Amino acid sequence: MSTTKPTKQSGSSKATKQKGDKDVESASADQTPEEKKKEICEKLESYCRVYWTNINKREWNLDEWVHMAPIFTADPAVGTLPQLQTLADFVESRRLLALEHPTYSVREVELSTELDEPNGRAECFLGLEVSGAPEGVVRQNMGILEFMREDKLAIKMGMTAPPGEEVPAEEWHCVAYRSFRGLGGIMAADS
């Protein structure tokens, strides 16, 4: 297991990633295990930032919620009983909350990642500040975004690669969001 705090990527690291998967693979082959873990954690943390960036930009088009798995579920801690939502339901609930509270926004306070690379799993621990729902109210929110590497996700979804091929094991997808109960949750204005 490895924990990292968010750090800024170097320009050369970003350029390598933008060239395509094969360049990333060859660059990864030259990395130490710790460098690879750090790179994966930074990637996952950048995926997390899409979550609140989309809320703040009022981006409700599901195509813009990248790196979300088809089996994604959200438990935004409304009330006391779990209320699992699909990605579409979760995004729609954010849209409705933003319509009701135009100044609603989410800000990152803290973000750290626990990576279990051998098992293809990771958890990103979020410390967020939710404001404007209702106007003038600021709440602290803690939650977890859970990720699975695509090879492990394929197994969970019952998918297999064509004969003679392997499911790629490079990309990660968010499979769940959970907000800690008793802390107001990201939907506190709804309860």
C-alpha positions as CSV (number, residue, x, y, z in Angstrom):
1,M,0.0,0.0,0.0
2,S,1.2,3.5,-0.8
3,T,-0.1,6.9,0.3
4,T,0.7,10.1,-1.6
5,K,-0.4,13.7,-1.2
6,P,-1.1,15.6,-4.4
7,T,1.9,16.9,-6.2
8,K,2.3,18.8,-9.5
9,Q,3.5,16.8,-12.5
10,S,6.5,17.9,-14.4
11,G,5.9,19.1,-17.9
12,S,7.8,16.2,-19.3
13,S,5.6,13.7,-17.5
14,K,2.5,15.3,-19.0
15,A,3.9,15.3,-22.5
16,T,4.7,11.6,-22.3
17,K,1.2,10.8,-21.2
18,Q,-0.3,12.8,-24.1
19,K,1.7,11.0,-26.8
20,G,-0.4,7.8,-26.3
21,D,-0.5,4.6,-24.3
22,K,2.5,3.0,-25.9
23,D,4.8,5.8,-24.9
24,V,3.4,5.7,-21.4
25,E,4.0,1.9,-21.3
26,S,7.6,2.3,-22.4
27,A,8.2,5.2,-19.9
28,S,6.6,3.1,-17.2
29,A,9.1,0.2,-17.9
30,D,12.0,2.5,-16.9
31,Q,10.4,3.5,-13.6
32,T,11.2,2.2,-10.2
33,P,8.2,0.6,-8.4
34,E,7.9,3.7,-6.2
35,E,7.9,6.1,-9.2
36,K,5.2,4.0,-10.8
37,K,3.1,4.1,-7.7
38,K,3.5,7.8,-7.4
39,E,2.5,8.2,-11.1
40,I,-0.6,6.1,-10.6
41,C,-1.6,8.0,-7.5
42,E,-1.2,11.3,-9.3
43,K,-3.3,10.0,-12.2
44,L,-6.0,8.8,-9.9
45,E,-6.0,12.1,-8.0
46,S,-6.4,14.0,-11.3
47,Y,-9.4,11.8,-12.1
48,C,-10.9,12.8,-8.7
49,R,-10.6,16.4,-9.5
50,V,-12.8,15.9,-12.6
51,Y,-15.6,15.1,-10.1
52,W,-15.8,18.5,-8.4
53,T,-14.5,20.4,-11.4
54,N,-17.6,19.1,-13.4
55,I,-19.9,20.1,-10.5
56,N,-18.5,23.6,-10.4
57,K,-18.5,24.1,-14.2
58,R,-22.1,22.7,-14.2
59,E,-21.0,20.0,-16.6
60,W,-23.9,17.5,-16.7
61,N,-23.1,15.7,-19.9
62,L,-22.2,12.2,-18.8
63,D,-19.5,12.0,-21.5
64,E,-17.5,14.6,-19.6
65,W,-17.5,12.4,-16.4
66,V,-14.5,10.4,-17.7
67,H,-12.9,7.4,-16.0
68,M,-16.2,6.3,-14.5
69,A,-16.9,2.6,-14.7
70,P,-20.2,1.3,-16.1
71,I,-20.8,-0.2,-12.6
72,F,-20.2,3.1,-10.8
73,T,-22.4,3.7,-7.8
74,A,-22.6,6.7,-5.5
75,D,-23.7,6.7,-1.8
76,P,-23.8,10.4,-1.0
77,A,-25.0,9.9,2.6
78,V,-28.5,11.3,2.5
79,G,-30.3,10.6,5.7
80,T,-29.3,7.4,7.6
81,L,-30.0,4.6,5.0
82,P,-27.7,3.9,2.1
83,Q,-29.2,5.2,-1.2
84,L,-27.0,3.9,-4.0
85,Q,-27.2,5.9,-7.2
86,T,-25.9,5.2,-10.7
87,L,-23.6,7.8,-12.4
88,A,-26.6,9.2,-14.3
89,D,-28.7,9.5,-11.1
90,F,-25.8,11.1,-9.2
91,V,-25.1,13.6,-11.9
92,E,-28.8,14.5,-12.2
93,S,-29.0,15.0,-8.4
94,R,-26.0,17.4,-8.6
95,R,-27.7,19.2,-11.5
96,L,-31.0,19.6,-9.5
97,L,-29.1,20.8,-6.4
98,A,-27.2,23.4,-8.5
99,L,-30.5,24.6,-10.0
100,E,-32.0,25.0,-6.6
101,H,-28.8,26.6,-5.2
102,P,-27.0,28.6,-7.9
103,T,-23.9,29.3,-5.7
104,Y,-23.4,25.6,-4.8
105,S,-19.8,24.6,-5.3
106,V,-17.3,22.0,-4.1
107,R,-13.6,22.8,-3.2
108,E,-10.8,20.4,-2.5
109,V,-9.3,20.7,1.0
110,E,-7.3,17.5,1.1
111,L,-6.8,14.5,-1.2
112,S,-4.7,11.3,-0.5
113,T,-4.6,7.9,-2.2
114,E,-4.1,4.4,-0.9
115,L,-2.9,2.2,-3.7
116,D,-3.1,-1.6,-3.8
117,E,-1.6,-2.1,-7.2
118,P,-1.1,-5.9,-7.0
119,N,-4.9,-6.3,-6.5
120,G,-5.8,-3.5,-8.9
121,R,-7.6,-1.4,-6.4
122,A,-7.2,2.1,-5.0
123,E,-9.1,4.5,-2.7
124,C,-8.8,8.2,-2.8
125,F,-9.7,9.9,0.4
126,L,-11.4,13.3,-0.1
127,G,-11.6,16.3,2.2
128,L,-14.0,18.7,0.5
129,E,-15.7,21.9,1.3
130,V,-19.3,22.2,0.1
131,S,-20.7,25.7,0.0
132,G,-23.7,27.6,-1.3
133,A,-26.3,24.9,-0.6
134,P,-28.0,26.8,0.9
135,E,-26.6,30.3,0.3
136,G,-24.0,31.3,2.9
137,V,-23.6,27.8,4.4
138,V,-20.3,26.0,4.2
139,R,-20.0,22.3,5.2
140,Q,-17.0,20.0,5.4
141,N,-17.4,16.7,3.6
142,M,-15.3,13.6,3.7
143,G,-15.6,10.8,1.2
144,I,-13.9,8.1,-0.8
145,L,-13.7,7.5,-4.5
146,E,-12.8,3.9,-5.2
147,F,-11.0,2.8,-8.3
148,M,-10.2,-0.5,-10.0
149,R,-7.7,-1.2,-12.7
150,E,-9.3,-2.2,-16.0
151,D,-8.1,-5.9,-15.8
152,K,-9.7,-6.3,-12.4
153,L,-12.8,-4.4,-13.4
154,A,-13.2,-6.7,-16.4
155,I,-13.2,-9.7,-14.1
156,K,-15.7,-8.1,-11.8
157,M,-18.0,-7.4,-14.8
158,G,-17.6,-10.9,-16.2
159,M,-15.8,-9.7,-19.3
160,T,-12.9,-11.6,-20.9
161,A,-10.4,-10.7,-23.6
162,P,-10.5,-12.4,-27.0
163,P,-8.6,-15.7,-27.1
164,G,-4.8,-15.2,-27.1
165,E,-5.1,-11.7,-25.7
166,E,-5.1,-10.2,-22.2
167,V,-7.3,-7.4,-20.8
168,P,-5.0,-4.3,-20.6
169,A,-3.9,-3.5,-17.1
170,E,-2.9,0.2,-17.5
171,E,-6.1,2.3,-17.1
172,W,-8.1,2.8,-13.9
173,H,-11.8,3.5,-13.5
174,C,-13.8,4.9,-10.7
175,V,-16.3,2.3,-9.4
176,A,-17.8,4.0,-6.3
177,Y,-18.2,7.2,-4.4
178,R,-19.0,7.1,-0.7
179,S,-19.5,10.0,1.7
180,F,-19.0,9.5,5.4
181,R,-22.3,9.6,7.3
182,G,-22.8,12.1,10.0
183,L,-20.7,14.8,8.3
184,G,-23.4,16.5,6.2
185,G,-22.5,14.6,3.0
186,I,-22.3,16.3,-0.4
187,M,-26.1,16.3,-0.5
188,A,-26.6,17.8,3.0
189,A,-28.9,20.5,1.6
190,D,-31.3,17.9,0.5
191,S,-31.8,16.2,3.9
